[in-house]
Amino acid sequence: MFEIPDDRKYLESHEWTTTEGDAVKIGISDFAQDELGDVVFVELPAEGDELAAGEEFGVVESIKAVSDLYAPISGTVTAVNEELFDAPELLNDDPYGDGWMLEVEPADTSEFDDLLSPEEYREQTE
């Protein structure tokens, strides 16, 4: 069974979001990191870049596969977890903590309504 925290919303493509004040953190799920295997490279947008919900925003490369990352919401990137560039294994070790990818200022908070609840995401990964 994979860890699926209840304080997040999810995309079918295995990205998660959680709200911290005005900022929204984005990362990949425990299921995604397990499917990928050992992550060796991460490509992320720069601070100030614009994301569009459902559009690609980066790449995760593992020893098994290369996987595109999709934005759960639209908004402006306000922070990038630069530790991932030197230590991409953080995605495997702590996908919901130190392995976060981006902080985003959301353009439209109603987009959260289109994301999967933890229960819906849990059903998808079973």
Protein Blocks (a to p, Z undefined) as FASTA:
>chain_A
ZZddfkbccdfkopacddehjbccddddfklmmmnopafbdcdddehiacdehiafbdcd
dfkbccddddfbgcddfbdcfklmmmmmlmmmmmmlmmpfbdcddfblklmmmpccfklm
mmmmZZ
